[in-house]
Amino acid sequence: MEDLDPVFKALADPSRRRLLDSLRRSDGQTLGQLCGQLAMARQSATQHLALLEAANLISTVRRSREKLHYLNPVPIYEIQRRWLAPFEQPRLRDLDAIKRNAEKIMDKPHYVYVTYIHSTPERVWHALTDADLTGEYWGHRNVSDWQPGSAWEHQRTDGSGIADAGGKVLEAVPPTRLVMTFEDPGGTPDPGVVTFTIEPHQEIVRLTVTHENLAGEDELRDISAGWPAVLANLKSKLETGSVLPQAPWEMHAELRSP
């Protein structure tokens, strides 16, 4: 069971709650933007953000010289699931569906999700690029030689070889970084781009998924449900050897590009 003490400690400070509120209103802010909105000194904000990131309440992604900060609702959902859901489930069950702001600014990710897995970077990379393993936890086999410039296909597991999605591998640096387009088989003029970043984190692995260039709020809503489902299944597979009881086609449907 995940230790939530760092989460409660992080939420106890009103300044840190103000930072989370600011990210809830406008996700993907730089340190300077957060300080400007909250009239907070950079040194203080940096210290508070470090505690929030350590508690997994925010995630960060570097873009050029800037570091962008994103709200991560997963620990808050864990609090809801363990203590509130038994009493207020009908009213509170959607706490995990906090959306990222759907700003159409092209120089920052549209969606960021972070999970921590008791595994190694090599095993996580293998799970992302092995067709049979993706067939187990994703419900579709991701087939490619995973070389930059190669095609990849999101094939059904019924043996038909039919691909419901796919794209092109843009970057592959085992076992730390994989970048690929994500689109329907017919292709799109301006496809989405998915980046997997695999980093050692103490004795576990931090897996960050960014999904950029989304078509709009409908696609943002779909992937906001789809990626957590896929990555929860991946985490379960690597940590326990089995997947969660969720229909694979449901996860695929939520991640299809328009």
C-alpha positions in Angstrom: 0.0 0.0 0.0 1.4 3.4 -1.0 2.7 5.6 1.9 0.6 8.7 1.8 2.5 10.5 4.6 4.4 12.8 2.2 1.1 13.7 0.5 -0.5 14.8 3.8 2.6 16.7 4.7 2.7 18.5 1.4 -1.0 19.4 1.5 -0.7 20.7 5.1 1.0 23.9 4.0 -1.3 26.7 2.6 1.4 28.0 0.2 1.7 24.5 -1.4 -2.1 24.3 -1.7 -2.1 27.6 -3.4 0.5 26.3 -5.9 -1.7 23.3 -6.6 -4.7 25.5 -7.0 -2.8 27.6 -9.5 -1.8 24.5 -11.5 -5.4 23.3 -11.4 -6.5 26.6 -13.0 -3.7 26.6 -15.6 -1.5 23.5 -15.9 2.0 23.5 -17.3 3.4 26.7 -15.7 7.0 27.7 -15.3 8.5 28.7 -12.0 8.3 32.3 -13.0 4.7 32.1 -14.0 3.8 30.5 -10.7 5.7 33.1 -8.7 4.1 36.0 -10.6 0.6 34.7 -10.1 1.1 34.0 -6.3 3.5 36.9 -5.4 5.9 34.2 -4.0 9.6 34.4 -3.9 11.4 32.1 -6.3 13.4 30.4 -3.5 10.3 29.7 -1.5 8.4 28.5 -4.5 11.3 26.2 -5.5 11.3 24.6 -2.1 7.5 24.1 -2.0 7.5 22.6 -5.5 10.3 20.2 -4.6 8.1 18.9 -1.7 5.1 18.6 -4.0 7.1 16.7 -6.6 8.5 14.4 -4.0 4.9 13.6 -2.8 4.0 12.9 -6.5 1.4 15.7 -6.4 3.0 17.4 -9.4 5.2 16.3 -12.3 7.7 18.3 -14.3 8.8 18.3 -17.9 11.7 20.3 -19.4 11.2 22.2 -22.6 14.4 23.9 -23.8 15.6 25.9 -20.8 12.3 25.9 -19.0 10.8 23.5 -16.5 7.0 23.1 -16.8 4.9 22.0 -13.8 1.8 19.8 -14.0 -0.8 18.8 -11.5 -0.9 15.0 -10.8 -4.2 14.1 -9.2 -3.4 10.4 -8.5 -2.4 10.8 -4.8 -5.5 12.8 -4.1 -7.5 10.1 -5.8 -5.8 7.5 -3.5 -6.9 9.5 -0.4 -10.4 9.6 -1.8 -10.5 5.9 -2.6 -9.2 4.8 0.8 -11.1 7.2 3.1 -13.9 9.0 1.3 -15.3 6.7 -1.3 -17.0 4.2 1.1 -19.1 7.1 2.3 -19.5 9.5 -0.6 -18.8 7.4 -3.7 -21.7 8.7 -5.9 -20.6 12.3 -5.3 -16.8 12.0 -5.1 -15.9 9.2 -7.5 -14.8 11.6 -10.2 -11.9 13.2 -8.2 -9.5 11.3 -10.4 -10.9 12.9 -13.5 -9.3 16.4 -12.9 -8.5 17.6 -16.4 -5.4 19.3 -17.6 -6.1 22.8 -19.1 -6.7 22.3 -22.8 -4.7 25.4 -23.9 -3.7 25.2 -27.5 -0.1 26.4 -26.9 2.1 24.3 -29.2 5.4 24.6 -27.3 4.3 22.5 -24.2 2.7 19.1 -23.7 -1.1 18.9 -23.7 -1.2 15.9 -21.3 1.3 14.6 -18.8 0.9 11.5 -16.6 3.4 10.1 -14.1 3.5 6.7 -12.4 6.0 4.9 -10.2 6.8 1.3 -10.8 8.7 -1.2 -8.7 10.9 -2.4 -11.5 14.0 -1.5 -13.5 14.3 0.9 -16.5 15.2 -2.1 -18.7 12.1 -4.1 -17.7 9.9 -1.0 -18.3 11.4 -0.4 -21.7 10.9 -4.1 -22.6 7.3 -3.9 -21.5 6.7 -0.9 -23.7 8.3 -2.4 -26.8 7.5 -6.1 -26.6 4.5 -7.0 -28.8 3.4 -9.9 -26.6 3.6 -7.9 -23.4 1.7 -4.9 -24.7 -0.9 -7.4 -26.0 -1.4 -8.5 -22.4 -1.7 -5.2 -20.5 -2.9 -2.9 -23.4 -5.1 -5.2 -25.3 -3.3 -4.5 -28.6 0.2 -5.7 -29.7 2.5 -2.7 -30.4 4.6 -4.1 -33.3 7.8 -2.4 -34.6 11.6 -2.8 -34.7 11.6 0.4 -32.6 14.2 2.2 -34.7 13.9 5.9 -35.4 12.1 6.4 -38.7 10.4 3.0 -38.5 6.6 2.4 -38.5 4.8 0.9 -35.5 1.4 -0.7 -35.4 -1.2 -1.1 -32.7 -2.5 -4.5 -33.8 -5.4 -6.5 -32.5 -4.6 -9.6 -30.5 -7.0 -11.9 -32.4 -4.3 -12.9 -34.9 -5.9 -10.9 -37.7 -2.9 -8.5 -37.9 -5.4 -5.6 -38.2 -3.9 -2.4 -36.8 -6.4 0.0 -35.2 -3.7 2.7 -34.7 0.0 3.3 -35.2 2.5 5.8 -36.5 6.2 6.4 -36.8 9.0 6.0 -34.3 10.6 9.5 -33.9 13.2 8.7 -31.2 14.3 5.6 -29.4 17.0 5.6 -26.6 16.8 2.4 -24.7 16.0 2.2 -21.8 15.2 5.9 -21.1 13.2 7.5 -23.9 10.8 6.6 -26.6 9.0 9.1 -28.9 6.4 8.2 -31.5 3.4 9.6 -33.4 0.0 8.1 -32.5 -2.6 8.1 -35.2 -5.3 6.1 -37.0 -4.2 3.7 -39.8 -5.1 6.2 -42.5 -2.8 8.8 -41.1 -3.5 12.5 -40.2 -1.8 15.6 -41.4 -0.8 16.7 -37.9 -0.7 13.5 -35.6 -0.4 13.4 -31.9 3.0 12.7 -30.4 3.6 10.4 -27.4 6.8 10.5 -25.3 7.7 7.9 -22.7 10.5 9.0 -20.3 11.9 6.3 -18.0 14.0 7.4 -15.0 15.4 5.7 -12.0 13.8 7.1 -8.9 15.5 5.9 -5.7 14.9 2.1 -5.9 12.0 2.3 -8.3 11.2 3.7 -11.8 9.5 6.9 -12.6 7.6 6.6 -15.9 6.4 9.9 -17.5 4.0 9.9 -20.5 3.4 13.1 -22.4 0.8 13.2 -25.2 1.2 16.3 -27.4 -0.7 17.9 -30.2 -4.1 16.8 -29.3 -7.1 17.6 -31.5 -9.2 19.3 -28.8 -11.0 18.8 -25.5 -12.8 15.6 -26.6 -9.5 13.9 -27.3 -8.0 15.3 -24.1 -11.0 13.8 -22.2 -10.5 10.4 -23.9 -6.8 10.1 -23.2 -7.2 11.4 -19.6 -9.2 8.2 -19.0 -7.2 6.0 -21.4 -3.6 6.6 -20.3 -4.2 6.0 -16.5 -5.9 2.7 -17.4 -3.1 1.5 -19.6 -0.3 2.5 -17.2 -2.1 1.0 -14.2 -2.3 -2.3 -16.1 1.4 -2.0 -17.0 2.3 -1.3 -13.4 0.3 -4.3 -12.2 1.8 -6.6 -14.8 5.4 -5.7 -13.8 4.8 -5.7 -10.1 2.5 -8.6 -9.7 2.7 -10.6 -12.9 -1.0 -10.1 -13.7 -3.2 -7.4 -15.2 -6.1 -5.6 -13.7 -9.7 -6.8 -14.5 -10.5 -4.2 -17.2 -11.6 -5.0 -20.7 -8.6 -4.2 -23.0 -10.8 -2.9 -25.8 -12.1 -0.2 -23.5 -8.6 1.0 -22.8 -7.8 1.0 -26.6 -11.0 2.9 -27.4 -10.1 5.7 -25.0 -6.7 6.1 -26.6 -7.7 6.2 -30.3 -6.8 9.3 -32.2 -9.8 11.0 -33.9 
